[in-house]
Amino acid sequence: MMASPLGFIGLGVMGGPMCRNLVTKSGLPVIAYDIRQEPLDRLAEAGARAVAGIVEVAAEADVIFLSLPGHAELEAVGSELLSAARRGSVVVDTSTVPVALTRDMAARFAKQGMDYADAPVARTRAAAEAGTLAVMVGAKDAVLARIRPHLACFASDISHCGGIGAGQVGKLMNNMVLFQSVVALSEALTIARRAGVDGERLFETLSTGSADSFALRNHGMKALMPGDFPERAFSARYALEDLRYAMQLAADGGVAVPGAETAASMLEAAIAAGHGDEYHPTILNVVEKRSGVSNSPANAR
């Protein structure tokens, strides 16, 4: 008997490489859908079978992965899946969305006899391509056991954070800490340059001390220091959306978050200055402008 295919909906910056890793590593057929034809063509060349819509994915796949830009897209795709997916199937949402929406979607799928897991991913596009993402999972133990082999195709670290919604909590806190770290690194780099210290030397020094971090080695050394903020990466707009989800969660729990508010104001300023579609460490431009600094690589071009 032929194994049921895996389904994948959303072939964007992260979803495309994740789907490709499922195609090459899962040992199962993969059917894919996206509203754009270009990524469908690329994944078809890798071995996925492109289909015409969400209903086709739901009709064939027992495990359906979602990688969507945000809450509006999840609500739209989820509603269509609910109308077509089969009992006993499981939906694995790798998007980053509000915790309340995740729990509501899971409850709606449960009523239809379907399982649900929130499994948002972290790290970079390069990690998605290499299959070394981190994934934070909110799901029942049995559901995680069912999907773990598939998650391992694109993730090297799989954390079971708890029940439904817990994966989103883990991801939102991860991003909140990251964005605040990028603000701190932007300020440190600007201060050091103003004081006559080379940025590369500063970051190499920080990497040997207690300020060392993933953010330093990736966002700091690879983006802030060279002033490289490409589009079609994790943009300032998407970063602000995720941060607002985290801040809403904080508000729901009555927690004050002045650090997150500062990071949000920096992202808002970057967007207002025309940098909204650039990689989110572009907030360095805001720090420099407010400081009257113009000697970084970002401003020297």
N, C-alpha and C positions, 0 to 999 in steps of 0.2 A: 504494500500500500504506500502510495507516494505521500511524503510528509507535507503537511500544510505549510505554505510559505509564510515568511515573516512579512509584515506590512510596514511601510515607512512613509509618513506624510510630513513634508516640509524639508526641502533640500537646499537650505540656505548655507550661510557661512559655516555653521557647525553641523547641520543636518546632512549636508552632502557628504563630507568625509566620514561621518558616523555610518551612514547608509553604505558607503563603499566598503568600510571595514566589515559590516555584516555580510555583504556579498562575498567578500574574499575569505572570511574566517569562520562563518557560522556553519557551513556545510549544508545550509538550507536554501531553497529558492527565496528570493526577495522581490516583492512587488512594491513599486514606488509611485508616489503622486506628488506633484507640485503644481502650483498655478502657472509656473513659467515652463516653457518648453526646453530651454537651454540646459538646465540641470538634469532634466529627465533624459535628454539625449546623452549627456556625459555618463550618467549612471547606467543607461542601457548599454553603452560601450563596455562598461565594467562587468556587466552580466546581470544587472537588475532588469526586471520586466516592468516597463512603464505602463500605467493604466490611465484611463481617461478621467477618473474621478474618485472621490472618497468612498462612494457606495461600492465600487469595485473592490477597493481594499478591504472594506468591512465584510464583503461577501465571501472572501477567500481566506483571509489571514486569521489565525488564532491568537497571535501576538502582534499588536499594532503599536508602533512607535510614533510619537509626535515630536516634532522639533519646530516650534512656532514662535513668531516674534513677540507675542504678548497675550494679554487676557482677552482682547477682542477676537483674535484669531482662534484661541482655544475655545471660546464660547461658540463660535460659528462652526468649527470643525467638530467639536464635541456633539453639538446638536444633530449634525448630519450623521455622525457615527451611531448615535443613539437610535436613529430611525432605521439603521440597516445592519448593525453588527449582531453577531450570533451569541446566544447564551453560552457561557463557558469560556468566552474569549477574554483577553486581558489587554487593557490599554495602558501603555507606558508613556507618560508625558515627561519628556526631557526638557521642556521649556521652563522658563522662570516666570512664574505668575503669582498672584496673591494667594496666601494660604487659605483664606476663606473660599475663594473660587475653587481651589483644588478639592477641598472637602465637600463642597456642594456638588462638583462634577462626579466625585467618587460615589456619593450617595445616589445620584441619578443613575449611574451605571449599575450600581448594586441592585436597584429596583428592577433592572432588566436582566438580572442574572449574570452580570459581567464583573470581572475584577478590575482594579485600577491601582496603579502605582505612580506616585510622583517621584521622578528620578532626574532632577535637574543636574546639568553637567557644569563643571568648572575647569579652568585652565584655558589654554589658547587654541587658536585655529591649528597651529602646528601640532599641538597635542591631539587634537581631533584627527588630524591626518595620520599621526603616528600610532593612534590607538591607545594613548596614554592619558586620557581624560580622568578626572575625578568625578564620581557620581555620588550624590547624596540621595538615599532612597527612603521614601515613606510608604510602607506597605506591610501587609500581614506576612508572617514568616513564610508561609506556604507560597505566597505569590512571589516573594523575593527568590525563593529556591527555584521557582519555575523560570524566572527571567534572568537569573544571575549569569548563566552561560552566555546569553546573548549580550548582556551588558559588558561582559569581559572581552567581547570582540572590539570594543572601542574605548574601554576604560581599564586603567591599571590599578585604580583604587576605588573600591566600592564600599561605601559606608551606610550601614543600616541605622538610620537616625531615629526610627520609631514607626508609629502608625501613620495613616494617611495625613498628609500635610507636613510631617516632620522633615521630609526631604527638602521641601520649599523653605522651611525655617532655617535649616542648615545652609542652604544656598544663599538665601538673602543675608544672613549674618556674615557669610564668607565675603559676599560682595560689599557689604557695608564696611567691613574692616579693610578690604582692598582699596576702596575709593578713598577712605580717610588716609590710608598709607600713601597713596599716590599724591594726595595733597601735601602730606609731610615731606615726601621726597622732592616734590616740585619746589617747596619753600627752601629745603636744605640746599638743593642745587643752585637756586638763585642767590641765596645768601653767600654760598661758597664762591661763586663766580664774581659776585660783587667784591668779595674780600681777596680776589686774586688767586684763588685755588682752582686748578683744572678739574672739570666735572668728572672726567673718567677716573682721575686719581682719587677724588672724593668717594665715588661709589665703590671703587676697589677697597678703599680703607674701611668704609662702612660694612662691606661684606666680610671683614675679618673680626668685626665686633658684634655687640648685642643688637645692632640695628639690621643685621643680615635677615633677609626674607625672600620669599618667592617674588614679592612685588619689586624688591630692589633689583634682583637678578634678571627679571623679565621686563616689567614696566619701566624700571629705572634705567638699567643699562642698555636695553634694546630700543626704547622709545624716547624717554626724557633726555638722556644724555646726548644722543645724536639729533634730537628734534624731529623724530620720524613718526608722524601721526597719520597713517594712510586711511583712506575711506574703505568701506567694505570690511572693516574690522569691528570690534565691539565699540560702537560709537558713543559719543557723549550723550546723545539722545536716549539710547538704550540703557546706558549706565544710570541716567537720571530716573528713568522709569523703574528700574530695579530698586534704586535707592528709595524711591517713594513708596514702593511696596513694603520695604523694611520699616520705613518710618510710620506707615499706617499700622503695621503690626505692633510697633512700639506704642503708638497712641492707643491702640485697643487694649494694651496691657498697662497703660498708665505710666509708661517709662519715658523719662526725659532723655533726649539724644542730641545734645548740643554739637557733638562732633559730627554726627551725620548731617545736621542742619548746615554746618559750615561746608561740608563736601557738596551738599545739594546746591548751595548758593554759588559755589565755584563752577559746577556743571551748568547751572542756569546762565551764568555769565559767559561761559564758553559758547553756549548755544546762541546767546544774544549777539555775540561778536562774530558770528558766522562760522563757528567751528563745530556745529552740531553733528555733522556727518563724519567727522574725523574720529580716529581712535581716541578713547576717553582721556589718556594722559595729556591730551591737548590742553588741559587746564593749566599746564605750564605757561601757555601764552597769556592767560589771565594773570597769573602771579607776576610774570615779567612786566606786563603792561602796567599793573598797579604799582610796581616797584621802579618803573622808569628804566628797566634794564633792556638793553638791545644787543648784548654781545654773545648770546647763545647761538648755536647752530640753527635753531628754529627761526631766529630773527635775522640771521646773517644771510640767508638765502635771498 
